[in-house]
Amino acid sequence: MGSQIEQVTAEIIQPGFDPHQADLNWQQIERQVKLVELKMIKVGDNSSHYRLEYQDFDQAGDYRSCGTSR
């Protein structure tokens, strides 16, 4: 098995999202948490960085993100 990263994604969590709501459903989650794929950019010979361009910042406040790779 190699250590090659195939895909990197991030979840962008909007400021108004409260995961502790009593009656939270999947439709509410999909509106408040956006899953996006990041693009890899090479910097130097042995280094990989990932970049995300996200234009849907439509609420005032602090956004959170969580990334995963495979």
C-alpha positions, 0 to 999 in steps of 0.5 A: 500500500502506498501513502499517496493521497487520492482525495481531500475534502472539507466540510464548511460549517456555517455560523448558525449551525447547532449540532445539538438541536433536539430535532435535527434532520439531514435536510438541515445538516445539508443546508448548514454543512457544505462538503467540498473537494480541495485541489492539490497544488505542488510546492517544491519537490516533496511537499503537497498543499491543498487549496479551497476556493469557496464563494458561498460565505453568505452568513455573518459570523465565524465559519468552521471547517473539518478536513479529511483525506484518503 
